[in-house]
Amino acid sequence: MNRLPRIGRIVEGSTGQALKVFVIEDNAALRDLIVQALRDIPGVEVVFYADNELSATNWLSSNDGAWDLAVVDLHLKQGSGVGALSWCTTRRPGQHVVVLSGSLSHEVRQKCLDLRADAVFDKATEMDAFLDHCRLLAGQASTIA
């Protein structure tokens, strides 16, 4: 049976210069928590999500100017977030990529940074720091005319 990859569209009402976020996370319950936490930040709009590498890279390649921040989980049920992270190495100026994943060794963090991730956060221990980073980016986005 040929199954299409699951993807989803989540759109809040556009509010001027909102920080447009694309979330790559395969755990639906965790993704819902991340999306809600992001929506609670003024100036943030979650525009899309993907739960596997193919959906993520397809969306990124078709919507290269539609996002300001990509949030990437490395461990996906189908494929790897590394593929999406690699695709983002050719992103536009002003676009940001953060890795939000679990079990991050020093070597994995360094590989993410080598692939031009702007920041790397562990889901279990650095969620507050991740959200602070997003607040900072949202503040920057809201001041751009």
C-alpha positions as a Markdown table, in Angstrom:
| # | Residue | x | y | z |
|---|---|---|---|---|
| 1 | Met | 0.0 | 0.0 | 0.0 |
| 2 | Asn | 1.4 | 3.4 | -1.0 |
| 3 | Arg | 1.0 | 5.9 | 1.7 |
| 4 | Leu | 1.5 | 9.6 | 1.4 |
| 5 | Pro | 3.8 | 11.2 | 4.0 |
| 6 | Arg | 1.8 | 13.0 | 6.7 |
| 7 | Ile | 2.2 | 16.8 | 6.7 |
| 8 | Gly | 0.0 | 19.5 | 8.2 |
| 9 | Arg | -0.7 | 23.1 | 7.9 |
| 10 | Ile | -1.2 | 25.2 | 11.0 |
| 11 | Val | -2.0 | 28.9 | 10.4 |
| 12 | Glu | -2.7 | 31.6 | 12.9 |
| 13 | Gly | -3.9 | 34.9 | 11.6 |
| 14 | Ser | -1.1 | 36.8 | 10.0 |
| 15 | Thr | 0.0 | 39.7 | 12.2 |
| 16 | Gly | 2.3 | 42.0 | 10.2 |
| 17 | Gln | 5.9 | 40.9 | 10.6 |
| 18 | Ala | 5.3 | 37.7 | 12.4 |
| 19 | Leu | 8.2 | 35.2 | 12.8 |
| 20 | Lys | 7.0 | 32.3 | 10.6 |
| 21 | Val | 8.0 | 29.0 | 12.0 |
| 22 | Phe | 8.1 | 25.6 | 10.3 |
| 23 | Val | 8.3 | 22.6 | 12.8 |
| 24 | Ile | 9.7 | 19.2 | 12.0 |
| 25 | Glu | 8.7 | 16.8 | 14.7 |
| 26 | Asp | 7.2 | 13.3 | 14.4 |
| 27 | Asn | 5.8 | 12.8 | 17.9 |
| 28 | Ala | 2.3 | 14.3 | 17.6 |
| 29 | Ala | 1.8 | 14.9 | 21.3 |
| 30 | Leu | 5.2 | 16.7 | 21.6 |
| 31 | Arg | 4.7 | 18.6 | 18.4 |
| 32 | Asp | 1.3 | 19.9 | 19.7 |
| 33 | Leu | 3.1 | 21.1 | 22.9 |
| 34 | Ile | 5.8 | 22.8 | 20.9 |
| 35 | Val | 3.3 | 24.4 | 18.6 |
| 36 | Gln | 1.2 | 25.7 | 21.5 |
| 37 | Ala | 4.3 | 27.0 | 23.3 |
| 38 | Leu | 5.3 | 28.8 | 20.1 |
| 39 | Arg | 1.8 | 30.2 | 19.6 |
| 40 | Asp | 2.0 | 31.7 | 23.1 |
| 41 | Ile | 4.9 | 33.9 | 22.1 |
| 42 | Pro | 3.7 | 37.2 | 20.7 |
| 43 | Gly | 4.8 | 37.7 | 17.1 |
| 44 | Val | 5.1 | 34.0 | 16.3 |
| 45 | Glu | 3.1 | 32.2 | 13.6 |
| 46 | Val | 3.5 | 28.5 | 13.1 |
| 47 | Val | 2.9 | 28.1 | 9.4 |
| 48 | Phe | 3.5 | 24.4 | 8.8 |
| 49 | Tyr | 4.8 | 21.2 | 10.2 |
| 50 | Ala | 6.1 | 17.9 | 8.9 |
| 51 | Asp | 6.7 | 14.6 | 10.6 |
| 52 | Asn | 9.2 | 13.0 | 8.3 |
| 53 | Glu | 12.3 | 13.9 | 6.2 |
| 54 | Leu | 10.6 | 13.7 | 2.8 |
| 55 | Ser | 7.7 | 15.9 | 3.8 |
| 56 | Ala | 10.1 | 18.4 | 5.4 |
| 57 | Thr | 12.4 | 18.7 | 2.5 |
| 58 | Asn | 9.6 | 18.8 | -0.1 |
| 59 | Trp | 7.9 | 21.6 | 1.8 |
| 60 | Leu | 11.2 | 23.5 | 2.3 |
| 61 | Ser | 12.1 | 23.3 | -1.4 |
| 62 | Ser | 8.6 | 24.4 | -2.4 |
| 63 | Asn | 8.3 | 27.2 | 0.1 |
| 64 | Asp | 11.8 | 28.6 | 0.4 |
| 65 | Gly | 10.7 | 32.1 | 1.3 |
| 66 | Ala | 7.6 | 31.2 | 3.5 |
| 67 | Trp | 9.5 | 30.6 | 6.7 |
| 68 | Asp | 11.8 | 32.5 | 9.1 |
| 69 | Leu | 12.6 | 29.7 | 11.5 |
| 70 | Ala | 12.8 | 26.0 | 11.0 |
| 71 | Val | 12.7 | 23.9 | 14.2 |
| 72 | Val | 14.3 | 20.5 | 13.4 |
| 73 | Asp | 14.1 | 17.2 | 15.3 |
| 74 | Leu | 16.9 | 14.9 | 14.3 |
| 75 | His | 15.2 | 11.6 | 15.2 |
| 76 | Leu | 12.3 | 11.0 | 13.0 |
| 77 | Lys | 10.3 | 7.7 | 12.4 |
| 78 | Gln | 10.8 | 8.1 | 8.6 |
| 79 | Gly | 14.1 | 9.5 | 7.5 |
| 80 | Ser | 16.2 | 11.9 | 9.6 |
| 81 | Gly | 16.1 | 15.6 | 10.5 |
| 82 | Val | 19.7 | 15.8 | 9.3 |
| 83 | Gly | 18.4 | 15.7 | 5.7 |
| 84 | Ala | 16.2 | 18.8 | 6.4 |
| 85 | Leu | 19.0 | 20.5 | 8.3 |
| 86 | Ser | 21.3 | 19.8 | 5.3 |
| 87 | Trp | 18.8 | 21.3 | 2.9 |
| 88 | Cys | 18.7 | 24.4 | 5.1 |
| 89 | Thr | 22.4 | 25.1 | 4.5 |
| 90 | Thr | 21.3 | 27.0 | 1.4 |
| 91 | Arg | 18.7 | 29.1 | 3.2 |
| 92 | Arg | 18.1 | 32.8 | 2.5 |
| 93 | Pro | 19.7 | 35.5 | 4.7 |
| 94 | Gly | 17.5 | 36.1 | 7.7 |
| 95 | Gln | 16.2 | 32.6 | 7.9 |
| 96 | His | 17.2 | 30.6 | 11.0 |
| 97 | Val | 17.4 | 27.0 | 11.8 |
| 98 | Val | 17.4 | 25.4 | 15.3 |
| 99 | Val | 17.7 | 21.8 | 16.3 |
| 100 | Leu | 15.4 | 20.7 | 19.0 |
| 101 | Ser | 16.1 | 17.1 | 19.6 |
| 102 | Gly | 16.8 | 14.5 | 22.3 |
| 103 | Ser | 20.0 | 12.7 | 23.5 |
| 104 | Leu | 22.4 | 15.3 | 22.0 |
| 105 | Ser | 26.0 | 14.4 | 22.5 |
| 106 | His | 28.8 | 17.0 | 22.1 |
| 107 | Glu | 29.6 | 15.4 | 18.7 |
| 108 | Val | 26.0 | 15.6 | 17.5 |
| 109 | Arg | 25.7 | 19.2 | 18.6 |
| 110 | Gln | 28.9 | 20.0 | 16.7 |
| 111 | Lys | 27.7 | 18.3 | 13.6 |
| 112 | Cys | 24.5 | 20.3 | 13.7 |
| 113 | Leu | 26.5 | 23.5 | 14.0 |
| 114 | Asp | 28.8 | 22.4 | 11.2 |
| 115 | Leu | 25.6 | 22.0 | 9.1 |
| 116 | Arg | 24.9 | 25.7 | 9.9 |
| 117 | Ala | 22.3 | 25.3 | 12.6 |
| 118 | Asp | 22.0 | 28.6 | 14.5 |
| 119 | Ala | 21.4 | 26.8 | 17.8 |
| 120 | Val | 21.0 | 23.3 | 19.2 |
| 121 | Phe | 18.7 | 22.5 | 22.1 |
| 122 | Asp | 17.9 | 19.3 | 24.0 |
| 123 | Lys | 14.1 | 18.7 | 24.3 |
| 124 | Ala | 14.4 | 17.2 | 27.8 |
| 125 | Thr | 16.6 | 19.8 | 29.4 |
| 126 | Glu | 16.7 | 23.0 | 27.3 |
| 127 | Met | 13.1 | 23.7 | 26.3 |
| 128 | Asp | 13.1 | 27.0 | 28.2 |
| 129 | Ala | 16.3 | 28.1 | 26.5 |
| 130 | Phe | 14.7 | 27.1 | 23.1 |
| 131 | Leu | 11.6 | 29.2 | 23.8 |
| 132 | Asp | 13.8 | 32.2 | 25.0 |
| 133 | His | 15.7 | 31.9 | 21.7 |
| 134 | Cys | 12.4 | 32.0 | 19.8 |
| 135 | Arg | 11.2 | 35.0 | 21.8 |
| 136 | Leu | 14.5 | 36.8 | 20.8 |
| 137 | Leu | 13.9 | 36.0 | 17.1 |
| 138 | Ala | 10.3 | 37.1 | 17.3 |
| 139 | Gly | 11.4 | 40.4 | 18.8 |
| 140 | Gln | 13.8 | 40.9 | 16.0 |
| 141 | Ala | 11.2 | 39.9 | 13.4 |
| 142 | Ser | 8.7 | 42.4 | 14.8 |
| 143 | Thr | 11.1 | 45.3 | 14.5 |
| 144 | Ile | 11.9 | 44.7 | 10.8 |
| 145 | Ala | 9.9 | 47.0 | 8.5 |
